[in-house]
Amino acid sequence: RDKLKTGQIPVTPPPTSPAVQHPLWPEVDRVVKQQVTMAKMGIGECGTGWQLFAEDGEMKMYRREEEVDGMVVDPLKAVHVVKGITGHEVCNYFFNPKYRYDWETTLEHMTVLETISDDTMVFLQTHKRIWPASQRDVVFWSHMRKLPNGQDRDGPDMWTVVNNSTESSEHPANAGKCVRIYLTVCLLCQTRVHPPKDGTPISRDNVSCKITYCSVVNPGGWAPASVLRAVYKREYPKFLKRFTAYVVNQTKNQPILF
Ligand code: 6CM
């Protein structure tokens, strides 16, 4: 870029991530914007047919029954509000591979295939086999991003992590014992601050995080619909409760990361 004179404002802001140089970048940017737009919509705004299938305190999980070629691809949308943690923290623990085995109970093995930048990676994961179906694996890019707070410009930023299936020439689909699944997942987090009335400094008691988790998983090959729906009904609430409890526990004695 041209050198700027003092006081001159750059016409284009600097790229937020070196990942912009990567061939996957146009897809990452497009899918992230699309997923965030959809995740921001309330359940009443994103079409009909959503059924509440799990509820526990502040957590609500909805699914819409959908099949493609006889395979269950039910979209899922969950909302949760968790006290004591921020959106930045939730996204860090969801994105960073070093924590994944701690909270991801269906995971058998995870490999980072490519680190595109600090906020963008490609993963290969194998998941535990669920009888009577074959074991599943998945290759996906994962991108974490800070989003400007549109409503309250002084309020904390929103954060998101989007995971989306991609291909790997070194790990072609369905080449070994696993059936490749295809997924799009969006975790969108909004921090709320409730400042203490007496003017004392903000502590974890004064923050909460509104979490929206959306996913569409195509099992990629035969899996009995009733078993798959039963697995999702059991595993998604377990995941969201376990993962958020993990973040609360990991951060409780740490400074707050806004
Ligand atoms: O979003 C979640 N986890 C992320 C990090 O691992 C990532 C990966 C998602 C993989 C989801 C696969 C779940 C299903 C695996 C079993 C399929 C069995 C099919 C046959 C059954 C008869 O986005 C949290 C994912 C929580 C899933 C419950």
Residues whose N, C-alpha, C, O or C-beta is under 5 A from the ligand:
A	BS01	6CM	E104 T106 H127 K128 I130 A133 S134 R136 N163 V185 P219 A223 P224 V227 L228 E235 Y236 F239
